[in-house]
Amino acid sequence: MSTHQLPEHPDFLWRNPEPKSSYDAVVVGGGGHGLATAYFLAKNHGMTNIAVLEKGWLAGGNMARNTTIIRSNYLWDESAAIYEHALKLWEILPEELEYDFLFSQRGVMNLAHTLGDVRESMRRVGANKLNGVDAEWLDPKQVKELCPILNINDDIRYPVMGATYQPRAGIAKHDHVAWAFARKCDEMGVDIIQNCEVTGFLKDGNKVVGVKTTRGTINTEKVGLCAAGHSSVLAEMAGFQLPIQSHPLQALVSELHEPVHPTVVMSNHVHVYVSQAHKGELVMGAGIDSYNGYGQRGSFHVIEQQMAAAVELFPIFARAHVLRTWGGIVDTTLDASPIVGTTPVDNMFVNCGWGTGGFKGTPAAGMTFAHTIATGAPHKLNQPFSLERFETGALIDEHGAAAVAQLAAATTERQRTCC
């Protein structure tokens, strides 16, 4: 059977082919960004002789280990542009991919608990409006109307003083998103190769010409790295370094409940964010663990702190039971913004450093990275997010708008002062 012939089994959404000896391009990482990159390479640039290499199972990394929040209310022009483009793509992708991945635009609230929070939040609302991003400032009464189970009393540690609100934001079903991209990639002839770990690269001088894997060597003209927390490991194999740190980021879900939480609520100050999944689980996340590591698990004190914050904001959650916890590996940069562009190795490109914004950025990351790989030059949306900005100093500091990245910044500062 030809490697591009669909299997006869009707339940298979994509083939599971053997790797060919060569491809026009290889994308390393079979998560959301890798699959979206392959999709847009095929759709927008006509590149179908390409492979997506995944060391485990498709979308088994961060794509399956996040809290599925989608929003575009970032502070700086560059961030707002790429995340807003992503949100617009999210709005049309279910029809384009012919797959209902349960995109629910239920809105996202970012709570303010101090005068500093209020000033920063209002500043972000103003910046969002100037950039065409839907944003509102809500007073405590409006917050309560939007989310009745939220505690806005004055007798708690950090009373709610208001919130930013983005109505078009929301959540989607992460597994379904991966399956939707994978099916369309397969239909266009892209090879999705699972259980294929990259062990090294072949170079001709400073030019990459192949990829070494546990399933043999693959020759290729172009390589795109989309491995999130493991991007720095791949970069080391290729002979250069990336200014990222990898940290565990854990989350948890409760058992199923009737619908009680109508929107998404985030609090940087007490540090928890909560939504309710389509099936009824309460989905909660918090800050990253302070240590560097690649283990897909977290530490108990983070769970304890985020549960305390959740119960303070939502007293009825005290009666809920934790069903399961998990951890993803986030790759954080010093300015809490991604790196999408060229590398010191010719014909090798990198998409990493999204920290906690990877899922929400999936469509725009894939579209702009595909453009960069296909043309050898960045798209206007990802041009500001080049690796060179760490040499020029043109940083895009999104520690405030990136939510849990604030903990990473605090951790980095503590490391500076004590080491």
C-alpha positions in Angstrom: 0.0 0.0 0.0 1.3 3.5 -0.9 2.4 5.5 2.1 -0.1 8.2 1.0 -3.0 5.9 0.7 -5.6 6.1 3.5 -6.0 2.9 5.5 -9.1 0.9 5.0 -10.1 1.0 8.7 -12.8 3.7 8.9 -11.9 4.7 12.5 -8.4 6.0 11.6 -8.2 9.7 11.2 -4.7 9.6 9.8 -2.1 7.2 8.5 0.8 5.9 10.5 3.4 5.6 7.8 7.0 4.5 7.9 9.4 7.4 7.5 10.7 8.0 3.9 14.4 8.5 3.3 14.0 12.2 2.4 11.5 15.1 2.7 11.4 18.7 1.5 10.9 19.7 5.1 10.8 18.0 8.5 8.9 19.5 11.5 10.1 18.2 14.9 7.2 18.0 17.4 3.8 16.5 16.8 1.9 18.8 19.1 -0.5 21.6 18.2 2.3 23.9 16.9 3.9 21.2 14.8 0.7 20.0 13.3 -0.5 23.6 12.6 2.9 24.3 11.0 2.6 21.3 8.7 -1.0 22.2 7.9 -0.2 25.7 6.8 2.9 24.5 4.9 0.6 22.3 2.8 -2.3 24.7 2.6 -0.6 28.0 2.1 2.7 27.0 0.5 1.9 23.8 -1.4 4.6 21.8 0.5 3.2 18.3 1.0 6.3 16.2 0.9 6.9 16.9 4.6 7.0 14.9 7.8 6.0 15.7 11.4 8.2 13.7 13.8 6.8 13.0 17.3 8.9 11.1 19.8 5.9 9.7 21.6 2.2 9.7 20.5 0.6 12.5 18.6 -0.2 15.5 20.8 0.9 13.7 23.9 3.1 16.5 25.3 1.9 20.0 26.2 -1.0 19.8 23.8 -2.6 17.3 26.1 -1.3 18.9 29.3 -2.8 22.4 29.3 -5.9 24.2 30.5 -7.1 25.1 26.9 -7.6 28.9 27.5 -7.7 31.1 24.4 -7.5 34.9 24.6 -5.7 37.7 22.9 -5.7 40.5 25.5 -1.9 41.0 25.7 -0.3 44.4 26.4 2.2 45.2 23.7 1.4 45.8 20.0 3.5 42.9 18.8 1.8 40.4 21.2 -1.7 41.7 20.6 -1.2 41.4 16.8 -0.1 37.7 16.8 -2.6 36.5 19.5 -5.5 38.4 18.0 -4.7 36.9 14.6 -4.7 33.5 16.4 -8.1 34.2 17.9 -9.5 35.2 14.5 -8.2 31.9 13.1 -9.7 30.0 16.0 -13.1 31.5 15.0 -13.0 30.1 11.5 -11.0 26.9 11.9 -13.9 24.5 12.9 -15.4 25.1 9.5 -12.1 25.1 7.7 -10.9 21.9 9.3 -14.4 20.4 9.1 -14.1 19.3 12.8 -16.0 20.6 15.8 -13.3 21.0 18.5 -15.7 22.6 20.9 -14.5 26.2 20.7 -16.5 28.0 23.3 -16.3 31.8 23.4 -17.5 32.2 27.0 -15.1 35.1 27.8 -12.1 35.5 30.1 -11.9 37.7 33.2 -8.6 38.8 34.8 -9.2 39.9 38.4 -7.6 42.9 40.0 -7.0 42.7 43.8 -4.8 45.8 44.5 -4.6 49.4 43.3 -1.5 48.3 41.3 -3.5 45.6 39.7 -6.3 48.0 38.9 -3.9 50.5 37.2 -2.1 47.9 35.2 -5.4 46.2 34.2 -6.9 49.5 33.0 -3.8 50.2 31.1 -4.1 46.9 29.3 -7.7 47.5 28.5 -6.8 50.8 26.9 -3.9 49.2 24.9 -6.2 46.4 23.8 -8.8 48.8 22.5 -6.2 50.7 20.6 -5.1 47.4 18.9 -8.6 46.4 18.0 -8.9 43.7 20.7 -12.2 43.5 22.5 -11.7 44.4 26.1 -13.7 45.9 29.0 -13.2 47.0 32.6 -15.7 45.5 35.0 -16.4 46.8 38.5 -17.0 44.2 41.3 -20.8 44.3 40.8 -20.4 43.6 37.1 -17.9 40.8 38.0 -20.5 39.2 40.2 -23.2 39.5 37.6 -21.0 37.7 35.1 -19.9 35.0 37.5 -22.3 34.7 40.4 -20.3 32.0 42.3 -17.3 34.4 42.7 -16.7 35.8 46.2 -16.5 39.6 46.0 -16.8 40.3 49.8 -14.4 42.7 51.4 -13.4 40.4 54.3 -11.0 38.2 52.3 -7.2 38.5 51.9 -7.4 40.1 48.5 -10.9 41.5 47.7 -11.9 41.7 44.1 -11.5 45.4 43.0 -12.6 44.8 39.4 -11.5 42.8 36.4 -10.6 43.0 32.7 -12.9 41.1 30.5 -12.5 39.8 26.9 -15.9 38.5 25.6 -14.5 36.7 22.5 -12.0 34.6 24.6 -12.8 31.1 25.8 -11.7 27.5 25.6 -11.5 24.6 23.2 -11.1 20.9 23.4 -7.3 20.4 23.0 -7.3 16.8 21.9 -9.9 17.6 19.2 -7.8 20.5 17.9 -4.9 18.1 17.4 -7.0 15.5 15.7 -8.5 18.1 13.4 -5.1 19.4 12.3 -3.7 15.9 12.0 -6.6 14.7 9.8 -6.3 17.6 7.4 -2.5 17.2 7.3 -2.9 13.6 6.4 -5.5 14.3 3.7 -3.0 16.7 2.0 -0.2 14.0 2.1 1.8 15.0 5.1 3.4 12.1 6.9 2.8 12.1 10.7 5.4 9.8 12.2 4.9 8.8 15.8 7.4 7.1 18.1 10.2 8.7 16.2 12.6 10.5 18.5 15.2 12.9 17.1 18.7 12.0 18.2 20.8 14.4 16.2 21.2 16.4 13.0 23.3 16.1 9.8 25.0 19.2 8.7 27.0 20.2 5.6 29.1 23.0 7.0 26.6 25.3 8.7 23.6 24.0 6.8 21.3 21.3 8.1 20.8 18.5 5.6 19.2 15.7 7.6 17.8 14.5 10.9 18.9 11.4 12.9 16.1 9.6 14.5 15.4 6.3 16.4 13.8 5.1 13.2 16.7 6.0 10.9 18.2 9.0 9.2 16.0 11.3 7.2 17.5 13.7 4.6 15.8 17.0 4.3 16.3 20.6 3.0 14.6 22.3 6.0 14.0 21.6 9.6 11.5 23.3 11.9 11.8 22.8 15.7 8.4 22.8 17.5 9.3 20.9 20.6 8.2 23.4 23.3 10.0 22.6 26.6 12.6 20.3 24.9 13.6 22.9 22.2 16.8 23.8 24.1 17.8 20.1 24.0 17.3 19.9 20.2 19.2 23.2 19.8 22.2 21.8 21.7 22.2 18.9 19.3 22.3 21.3 16.4 25.2 23.3 18.0 23.5 26.5 19.3 21.8 27.6 22.5 18.4 29.1 23.1 17.6 31.6 25.9 14.8 29.6 27.4 14.2 27.7 30.7 12.0 24.7 31.0 9.7 24.4 34.0 6.9 22.1 35.1 3.5 23.7 35.0 0.8 21.7 36.7 -3.0 21.7 36.6 -5.8 19.7 37.9 -9.5 18.8 37.3 -12.3 17.9 39.7 -14.9 15.3 39.2 -17.9 16.1 37.0 -20.4 18.8 38.2 -23.5 20.4 36.8 -22.7 23.8 35.0 -21.8 26.3 37.7 -19.0 28.4 36.2 -20.1 30.3 33.1 -16.8 32.0 32.1 -13.0 31.7 32.7 -11.6 33.5 35.7 -7.9 34.3 36.2 -6.2 35.9 39.1 -2.5 36.7 39.0 -2.4 38.0 42.5 -3.7 35.0 44.5 -2.6 32.9 41.5 -5.2 30.5 40.2 -7.3 30.3 37.0 -10.5 28.3 36.7 -12.9 27.3 34.0 -15.4 24.5 33.6 -14.9 21.9 30.9 -17.6 20.9 28.5 -18.2 17.6 30.4 -18.4 19.4 33.7 -14.9 19.2 35.3 -13.5 22.2 37.0 -10.2 22.9 35.4 -7.6 24.8 37.5 -4.1 25.9 37.0 -1.6 28.1 38.8 2.0 29.2 38.6 5.0 27.2 37.3 7.2 25.3 39.6 10.3 27.3 40.4 12.8 24.7 39.5 14.0 23.7 36.0 13.1 20.3 34.8 11.5 18.0 32.2 9.3 15.8 34.5 5.6 16.0 33.6 4.5 16.4 37.2 4.6 19.1 39.8 5.0 19.5 43.5 2.4 19.4 46.2 2.8 22.9 47.6 1.8 24.4 44.3 -1.4 22.4 44.3 -2.1 23.3 47.9 -1.6 27.0 47.1 -3.8 27.0 44.1 -6.6 25.1 45.9 -6.5 27.6 48.7 -6.8 30.5 46.2 -9.6 28.8 44.4 -11.6 28.1 47.6 -11.1 31.7 48.7 -12.5 33.1 45.4 -15.1 30.3 44.9 -16.3 29.1 48.3 -18.5 26.4 46.8 -15.4 24.7 45.4 -14.6 23.5 49.0 -17.1 20.7 48.3 -15.4 19.5 45.1 -13.0 16.6 44.9 -9.8 16.5 42.8 -10.0 13.9 40.1 -6.5 14.1 38.6 -3.5 16.3 38.3 -0.8 16.6 35.6 2.1 18.6 34.5 3.4 20.1 31.2 6.8 21.4 30.4 6.7 25.1 29.5 9.6 26.9 27.9 10.0 30.4 29.3 12.0 33.3 27.9 13.2 36.3 29.9 10.6 38.6 28.4 7.7 36.0 28.5 7.3 36.2 24.7 8.0 33.4 22.1 10.8 32.9 19.7 9.6 32.2 16.1 12.2 32.5 13.3 15.6 31.6 12.0 18.5 30.1 13.9 22.3 30.3 13.6 22.1 27.1 11.6 21.2 27.6 7.9 17.8 26.1 7.0 16.9 25.4 10.6 14.1 27.3 12.2 12.7 27.4 15.7 9.3 28.0 17.3 9.6 28.0 21.1 9.4 30.0 24.3 5.7 30.4 24.3 5.6 29.6 28.1 1.9 29.5 29.1 0.7 31.0 25.8 1.3 28.0 23.5 -2.2 26.6 23.1 -3.9 29.9 22.5 -1.3 30.9 20.0 -1.5 27.6 18.0 -3.1 28.8 14.7 -1.0 31.9 14.3 2.2 30.2 15.4 1.6 27.5 12.8 0.8 30.0 10.1 3.7 32.3 10.7 6.2 29.5 11.3 5.1 27.8 8.1 5.7 31.1 6.2 9.2 31.4 7.8 10.1 27.8 6.8 8.7 28.1 3.3 10.2 31.4 2.4 13.3 31.6 4.6 12.1 34.9 6.0 9.7 35.8 8.9 6.1 36.8 8.4 5.4 40.3 9.6 3.5 38.9 12.7 6.5 36.9 13.9 9.3 39.2 12.8 9.4 40.9 16.2 9.8 37.5 17.9 13.2 36.7 16.5 16.1 35.2 18.4 18.1 38.3 17.6 16.1 40.4 20.0 18.0 39.0 22.9 21.1 40.6 21.3 19.6 43.9 20.3 17.6 44.4 23.4 14.3 44.8 21.6 12.4 42.7 24.1 8.6 42.3 24.4 8.0 42.1 28.1 4.7 40.3 28.6 5.2 39.1 32.2 2.0 40.9 33.3 -0.3 39.8 30.5 1.2 36.3 30.4 -0.4 35.5 33.7 1.5 32.7 35.3 4.7 34.0 33.8 4.8 36.5 36.7 5.9 33.6 39.0 8.7 32.8 36.6 9.9 36.5 36.8 9.7 36.5 40.6 11.7 33.2 40.7 14.3 34.6 38.3 14.7 37.7 40.5 15.1 35.6 43.7 17.7 33.5 41.9 19.6 36.7 41.0 19.5 38.0 44.6 20.5 34.8 46.3 23.0 33.3 43.9 
